[in-house]
Amino acid sequence: MPMGFISQPSSDTRMWVRSEYAGELAVLSTWLSALIPWTVTYTSGIGSGALLFVRFPLVQIRYSFGVPLARGIAVTDPLSATAFQQGQTIAVAYRVWTLGAAVFALALVVSVVYYRRESWAESWAVDPVRLLGTLLLTAGVVLAVAAYLLVTRGFPGVQLPVGVGFLVLFGVLLLIVERTDVGSDAEPESGPAT
């Protein structure tokens, strides 16, 4: 699969991707989403110092300020982070994050299969580009709910749900991408067929 895509404005000013590159866009969007934190939270109201939480779809990195770097960093997965918050008011937010992580993990698996076995994936009953779009959009919405719950359940600090916007954007783009025939660059003619 070549790693690139071409986007050009069509006559109705919507963005489209030629069919031979829609798959690459889907795979790269999914992989890029794994590297963008869905939320970043800075808080000074927990314990004796300030903390920085950087939550990616599949891991959370917590940094404690005022502690040597090696001892100040803790990396946890959603299940461990959820277990740690058990009994707290924000535990439900962590459970929702775990659900979003599961949806995203499924999207990641689909993207790897699509990348490795493109011809097989193209024969699926569902378009793999649309499937990845649906999974990314779903993960984005679920993680938006988790971010909302973190704020409303009393998690102190400033929260920036950066990656949530990217997940939703990538999902929508993959769902509305105009799947054209390979090699067909001509604009469709308007008017009745003769």
C-alpha positions as CSV (number, residue, x, y, z in Angstrom):
1,M,0.0,0.0,0.0
2,P,1.7,3.3,-0.9
3,M,1.7,5.7,1.9
4,G,0.1,8.9,0.6
5,F,-3.2,10.4,-0.4
6,I,-4.3,13.1,-2.7
7,S,-7.2,15.5,-1.9
8,Q,-8.7,17.8,-4.4
9,P,-11.8,20.0,-4.3
10,S,-14.7,18.7,-6.3
11,S,-17.3,20.8,-8.1
12,D,-19.4,21.1,-4.9
13,T,-16.3,22.2,-2.8
14,R,-16.4,19.0,-0.7
15,M,-13.0,17.3,-0.1
16,W,-12.5,13.9,-1.7
17,V,-9.8,11.3,-1.8
18,R,-9.3,9.1,-4.9
19,S,-10.2,5.5,-4.2
20,E,-6.6,4.2,-4.5
21,Y,-5.6,6.4,-1.6
22,A,-8.7,6.2,0.7
23,G,-7.3,3.1,2.3
24,E,-4.0,4.7,3.2
25,L,-5.9,7.7,4.6
26,A,-7.9,5.3,6.8
27,V,-4.9,3.4,8.0
28,L,-2.7,6.5,8.7
29,S,-5.6,8.3,10.4
30,T,-6.0,5.3,12.8
31,W,-2.3,5.1,13.5
32,L,-1.9,8.8,14.0
33,S,-4.9,8.7,16.5
34,A,-3.0,6.2,18.6
35,L,-0.2,8.9,19.0
36,I,-2.5,11.8,19.9
37,P,-3.6,12.0,23.6
38,W,-7.4,12.1,23.8
39,T,-7.0,14.4,26.9
40,V,-4.3,16.2,28.7
41,T,-5.0,17.2,32.3
42,Y,-2.9,19.4,34.6
43,T,-3.9,19.4,38.2
44,S,-2.4,20.8,41.4
45,G,-5.1,19.7,43.7
46,I,-4.1,16.0,44.2
47,G,-1.6,15.1,46.9
48,S,1.3,17.3,47.8
49,G,2.2,18.5,44.3
50,A,1.1,19.0,40.8
51,L,0.4,16.2,38.4
52,L,0.1,16.0,34.6
53,F,-2.0,13.3,33.1
54,V,-1.6,12.5,29.4
55,R,-4.2,10.0,28.3
56,F,-3.7,8.3,25.0
57,P,-6.5,5.9,23.8
58,L,-4.6,2.9,25.1
59,V,-2.3,4.2,27.9
60,Q,-2.1,6.9,30.5
61,I,1.1,8.7,31.4
62,R,1.1,10.5,34.8
63,Y,3.9,12.8,35.7
64,S,4.4,14.1,39.2
65,F,6.2,17.5,39.3
66,G,8.9,17.9,41.9
67,V,10.0,14.3,41.7
68,P,13.0,13.1,39.8
69,L,11.9,12.2,36.2
70,A,12.4,8.5,36.4
71,R,10.4,8.2,39.6
72,G,7.8,10.8,38.7
73,I,6.5,9.0,35.6
74,A,3.8,6.2,35.8
75,V,2.4,4.5,32.8
76,T,-0.9,2.6,33.1
77,D,-3.4,1.0,30.8
78,P,-7.1,1.8,31.0
79,L,-8.0,-1.3,33.0
80,S,-5.3,-0.7,35.6
81,A,-6.2,3.0,35.8
82,T,-9.9,2.0,36.3
83,A,-9.0,-0.4,39.0
84,F,-7.0,2.3,40.8
85,Q,-10.0,4.6,40.7
86,Q,-12.4,2.0,42.0
87,G,-14.8,3.5,44.6
88,Q,-14.1,7.1,43.6
89,T,-16.6,9.4,41.9
90,I,-14.5,9.5,38.8
91,A,-14.4,5.7,38.4
92,V,-17.3,5.9,35.9
93,A,-15.2,8.1,33.6
94,Y,-12.4,5.6,33.7
95,R,-14.8,2.8,32.8
96,V,-16.1,4.8,29.9
97,W,-12.4,5.4,28.8
98,T,-11.9,1.6,29.0
99,L,-14.9,1.2,26.6
100,G,-13.5,3.8,24.3
101,A,-10.1,2.1,24.4
102,A,-11.6,-1.2,23.4
103,V,-13.3,0.4,20.4
104,F,-10.1,2.1,19.4
105,A,-8.1,-1.2,19.9
106,L,-10.6,-2.8,17.5
107,A,-9.9,0.0,15.0
108,L,-6.2,-0.5,15.4
109,V,-6.5,-4.2,14.7
110,V,-8.7,-3.5,11.6
111,S,-6.1,-1.0,10.3
112,V,-3.2,-3.4,10.7
113,V,-5.2,-6.2,8.9
114,Y,-6.2,-3.8,6.2
115,Y,-2.6,-2.6,5.8
116,R,-1.1,-6.1,5.7
117,R,-3.9,-7.9,3.7
118,E,-5.5,-5.1,1.6
119,S,-6.9,-7.3,-1.1
120,W,-8.6,-9.6,1.5
121,A,-9.9,-6.6,3.4
122,E,-11.3,-5.0,0.2
123,S,-13.4,-8.2,-0.2
124,W,-15.2,-7.8,3.2
125,A,-18.9,-7.2,3.1
126,V,-18.3,-3.8,4.7
127,D,-16.0,-1.2,3.2
128,P,-12.9,-1.1,5.5
129,V,-12.6,2.6,5.0
130,R,-16.1,3.2,6.3
131,L,-15.6,0.6,9.1
132,L,-12.5,2.5,10.3
133,G,-14.4,5.8,10.0
134,T,-17.2,4.4,12.2
135,L,-14.8,2.9,14.8
136,L,-12.8,6.2,15.0
137,L,-16.0,8.3,15.3
138,T,-17.4,5.9,17.9
139,A,-14.1,6.0,19.9
140,G,-14.1,9.8,19.7
141,V,-17.7,10.1,21.0
142,V,-17.1,7.6,23.8
143,L,-13.9,9.4,24.9
144,A,-15.7,12.7,24.7
145,V,-18.2,11.3,27.2
146,A,-15.2,10.1,29.4
147,A,-13.7,13.6,29.3
148,Y,-17.0,15.2,30.2
149,L,-17.4,12.8,33.1
150,L,-13.9,13.6,34.3
151,V,-14.8,17.2,34.5
152,T,-18.3,16.8,36.0
153,R,-17.3,14.1,38.5
154,G,-14.9,16.4,40.2
155,F,-11.5,15.6,38.7
156,P,-9.5,18.8,39.6
157,G,-7.4,20.7,37.1
158,V,-7.4,22.0,33.6
159,Q,-8.4,19.5,31.0
160,L,-7.8,19.7,27.2
161,P,-9.5,17.0,25.2
162,V,-7.3,17.4,22.2
163,G,-7.4,13.9,20.7
164,V,-11.2,13.7,21.0
165,G,-11.5,16.3,18.2
166,F,-9.1,14.5,16.0
167,L,-10.8,11.1,16.5
168,V,-14.2,12.7,15.6
169,L,-12.7,14.6,12.6
170,F,-10.9,11.5,11.2
171,G,-14.0,9.4,11.7
172,V,-16.2,11.9,9.9
173,L,-13.7,12.3,7.0
174,L,-13.5,8.6,6.5
175,L,-17.3,8.3,6.5
176,I,-17.8,11.1,3.9
177,V,-14.8,10.3,1.7
178,E,-16.0,10.1,-1.9
179,R,-15.1,6.6,-3.0
180,T,-14.5,7.0,-6.8
181,D,-13.3,4.4,-9.3
182,V,-9.6,4.1,-9.7
183,G,-8.3,6.2,-12.6
184,S,-11.6,8.1,-12.9
185,D,-10.6,11.8,-12.6
186,A,-13.4,13.1,-14.7
187,E,-16.2,15.1,-13.2
188,P,-19.6,13.5,-13.5
189,E,-21.8,15.1,-16.1
190,S,-25.0,16.7,-14.9
191,G,-28.2,16.3,-16.8
192,P,-30.2,13.3,-18.1
193,A,-28.5,10.3,-19.6
194,T,-29.0,9.9,-23.3
